[in-house]
Amino acid sequence: MIRLATIKPLLKEQGSYMATNSRKINMFLNHRQEGQSIIETAFLLTIVLLVIIVFISLGSAYYYRTNLHYMTANVSRILSLSELEDDAGQTQQDINDTISFYETDILFPIHTSDPERFTISWEEEPFDLMYTIYSVQAEYIGLSIPFLDPIDMVVRSFALKVEE
């Protein structure tokens, strides 16, 4: 007959042996999970960075479009407020000053001196007998978003001049 006192130490030893093996297995599995989490983090980080780049690019496109809109609105205002037809030189100087402001004095300048990237034009249309409509159009090419072609932005602005 086997005594219980002789089996207890054997069971304890086997149990501790089993416990150390399960600890080793758990450590091995946890180590593999750490490697897996590093890979998952790398994938997630690239996706997050791409989303951030897209948002920054869209924000800068909105910024440039807004500044183009303000520039065309200011040019159309200058044209509509030009009272003297004989003073075309002063009106042209005011327009040039407004355009150069958007090239030098804003945070991210619009490159207005490069004719391949920036063009501005305006038309004067008589409307009725007392009104003149000024239509100003600015086109800016060159804002580039990663993985896409440069964006071509066209902005139009209108102003009304009342003839007396």
C-alpha positions in Angstrom: 0.0 0.0 0.0 1.3 3.5 -0.9 1.3 6.0 1.8 -0.2 9.4 1.2 2.8 11.0 2.8 5.1 9.6 0.1 2.8 10.8 -2.8 2.3 14.3 -1.6 5.8 15.5 -2.3 5.7 13.9 -5.7 2.4 15.7 -6.5 3.9 19.0 -5.3 6.9 18.5 -7.5 4.9 17.6 -10.5 2.6 20.5 -9.8 5.4 22.9 -9.6 6.9 21.4 -12.7 3.6 21.9 -14.5 3.4 25.4 -13.1 6.8 26.4 -14.3 6.1 24.9 -17.8 2.8 26.8 -18.0 4.7 30.0 -17.0 7.2 29.4 -19.7 4.4 28.8 -22.3 2.6 32.0 -21.1 5.8 34.0 -21.3 6.4 32.7 -24.8 2.8 33.5 -25.9 3.0 37.0 -24.3 6.3 37.6 -26.1 4.6 36.7 -29.4 1.7 39.0 -28.5 4.1 41.9 -27.9 5.5 41.4 -31.4 2.0 41.2 -32.8 1.0 44.5 -31.1 4.1 46.2 -32.5 3.1 45.1 -36.0 -0.5 46.3 -35.4 0.7 49.6 -34.1 2.9 50.1 -37.2 -0.1 49.4 -39.5 -2.4 51.7 -37.5 0.2 54.4 -37.3 0.6 54.5 -41.1 -3.1 54.8 -41.6 -3.4 57.6 -39.0 -0.5 59.4 -40.6 -2.1 59.2 -44.0 -5.4 60.5 -42.6 -3.5 63.4 -41.0 -1.7 64.2 -44.2 -5.0 64.2 -46.1 -6.6 66.6 -43.6 -3.6 68.9 -43.7 -3.7 68.9 -47.5 -7.4 69.6 -47.6 -7.0 72.4 -45.0 -4.3 74.1 -47.1 -6.4 73.8 -50.2 -9.3 75.5 -48.4 -6.8 78.2 -47.1 -5.6 78.9 -50.7 -9.1 79.0 -52.1 -10.3 81.3 -49.4 -7.4 83.7 -50.0 -8.1 83.6 -53.8 -11.7 84.4 -53.1 -10.7 87.4 -50.9 -8.2 88.6 -53.5 -10.8 88.5 -56.3 -13.4 90.2 -54.1 -10.9 93.0 -53.3 -10.0 93.4 -57.0 -13.6 93.6 -58.0 -14.3 96.1 -55.2 -11.4 98.3 -56.5 -12.8 98.1 -60.0 -16.3 99.0 -59.0 -15.1 101.9 -56.8 -12.9 103.4 -59.5 -14.8 106.6 -60.2 -12.6 108.2 -62.8 -12.1 106.6 -66.1 -9.1 108.8 -66.8 -7.3 107.5 -63.8 -6.8 103.9 -65.1 -3.1 104.0 -63.9 -4.1 104.5 -60.3 -6.7 101.7 -60.5 -4.1 99.3 -62.0 -1.6 100.3 -59.2 -4.3 99.5 -56.6 -4.9 96.2 -58.2 -1.2 95.4 -58.3 -0.8 96.4 -54.6 -3.7 94.1 -53.7 -2.3 91.2 -55.6 1.2 91.7 -54.2 -0.2 91.7 -50.7 -1.3 88.1 -51.2 2.2 87.1 -52.4 4.2 88.8 -49.6 2.1 89.5 -46.5 0.1 86.3 -45.8 1.3 83.2 -43.9 1.3 80.9 -46.9 1.7 83.1 -50.0 0.1 82.7 -53.3 2.7 82.8 -56.0 1.2 85.6 -58.1 4.4 86.5 -59.9 4.6 83.2 -61.8 2.3 83.4 -64.9 2.3 79.7 -65.3 0.8 79.2 -61.9 -1.4 82.3 -61.4 -3.6 84.3 -63.8 -6.2 86.9 -63.1 -8.6 88.5 -65.5 -11.6 90.8 -65.4 -14.5 91.8 -67.6 -16.6 94.8 -67.6 -20.2 94.4 -68.7 -22.7 97.2 -68.9 -26.1 96.2 -67.4 -29.0 98.4 -68.0 -28.2 102.1 -68.4 -27.0 102.8 -64.8 -25.0 99.7 -63.8 -21.8 98.1 -64.7 -20.9 94.5 -63.6 -17.3 93.6 -63.0 -16.4 89.9 -63.2 -13.0 89.0 -61.8 -11.6 85.5 -62.3 -8.4 84.2 -60.7 -6.8 80.8 -61.5 -4.1 79.2 -59.3 -2.3 76.0 -60.2 0.3 74.4 -58.0 -1.1 73.4 -54.7 -0.1 69.7 -54.6 -1.6 67.1 -52.4 0.6 63.9 -51.9 -0.2 61.1 -54.4 -2.4 63.5 -56.5 -1.8 66.0 -59.3 -1.6 69.7 -58.5 -4.9 71.3 -57.8 -6.3 73.8 -60.2 -8.4 76.4 -58.4 -10.6 78.9 -60.2 -12.4 81.6 -58.3 -14.8 84.2 -59.6 -16.1 87.3 -57.9 -18.6 89.9 -59.1 -19.1 93.6 -58.2 -21.7 96.1 -59.3 -20.9 99.7 -60.1 -23.7 102.3 -60.2 -23.2 105.0 -62.8 -24.6 108.4 -62.0 
